[in-house]
Amino acid sequence: KLSKATIETLAIIVYHQPVTRSEIEEIRGVSFSTGTMEVLFELGWVKPAGRKDIPGKPLAYGTTEVFLSHFNLNSLEDLPNSDELMAAGLIDSRIDSSIFGTTKFTKIEENSKENIYSNIDDMIGDTLKNDK
């Protein structure tokens, strides 16, 4: 039986991989013991997935083929997205869907994106007029 901390850590790794220990702790809001990762390593579900290209080059973690096999998944694409998890009652609708990592797992509203190129010709023209 896995602890709540181990399950949360695994879920974060699954949806955010490759992810560092500090990123996991930031998402969870608490630090976790080395034993949590050891359990996931012993199960063969998590492995080192290289180093992040950020200061300190921290080790990042990702899931393994054993993880996919254990949960009968062909690929990470088979994982449920945030809408499916909410529909199944597994997560609360008040939860910020950004915790699911990449936009692959979240729905982006098209209206929320600003088109920064919509009037670029006018902006350039105005700038050139002001320079004269």
N, C-alpha and C positions, 0 to 999 in steps of 0.2 A: 504494500500500500504506500502510495506517494504522499508526502506532506503537501499542505497547501502551498508553501513556499516553492517546492519543487515543481508543482503543476503550473503555478504562475510563471516561474522562470522558463519552463519549457514553452509555454504559450508565447511568451515574449520572444524567445529565440526563434520559434517557428514563424511568427509574423513579421519579425524585424531583421532577420538574418541577412548578412553577417552583422552581429551585434556584440559590443564589448560589455564587460562586466559593469563598468560605470554607467553605460546606457541602460542596462537591465535594472540597476539599482535606481536610476533616475525615474524610469517608467513605473517601477513598483513603489517608489517612494520610501523604501527602506533598504538597508544593506542586507546581504545574505551571507551565510557561512560557506566556506569552501566545500563542506559536505554536500550541499545542494547540487553543485556542479559534479561532484564525484559520483553521486547517484546516477545522474544523467549520462556520464561517461561510462559507468559500469554497465548500464543498460544498453549502451551502444547507440543511443538516440542522438547524442550531441558529440561534435568533434571540433577541434580548432579549425577555423576557416580563414587562416591568414592573419595579417595585421592590417589595421586601419591606417590610412595615410593621413594621420593627424599627429600633432605633437606627442611624443612618447611612444608612438607606433604600438598602441595596445593590441593585445591578442583579441581576435573576434571569434565568435562561435556560430555554428550553423548545424543543421540537422543532417542525419546520415541516411543511407539507403535502408538501414535496419529500422529507423524510425518510420519511413514510408511503408515498409513491408509490415511492420507491427500494426499500423493503423490502416492497412489495406488501401494505401494511396498509390497511384501510379506516379504522381508528381505533386509538387506544391500547389499547382494550379487546381488540384482537386479539393483543396481546403475550402471550407465555407467562408464566404465574405461576411462583413459586419451585418448586412441586411438579413442574410440567412440565419446568422446566430441570433439576431434579435427576434426574428419570426419564430424561431424554435424556443424562445424564452430563455436562452442561455446567457444573454447579456441584457442589461437594462437599457432602454432607449435613451436614458439621460446620459449615458456614457459617451464621451467624445470619441468618435470613430477614428480619430487620428492615432489612437493607441495601437491600431492594427497595422501601423507602419506604412508601407508603400501605398500609393494611390491604387494599386492593383486590388487592394482589399477595401477601399473606401470609395464612396460615390462622390464625385466632384460636381458641384453645381456650375453649369456653364455661365450663368448670369453673374457669378461672383468674380469671374476673371475679367480684368480690364484689358481692352485692346489698346495697347500702347502705340501701335502703329497706325491707328485709324486716321489721324490727321497730321502725319509727319511732313507731308508736302507743305501744308499751311505753316507749320512750325518753322521749317527751314526757310520758307519765303519770308516770314516775318523777321527772322534773325538776320537774313541778308539785307532787308530794308533798313533795319536798325543800325547796321554797320556803316551805311553810307552817310 
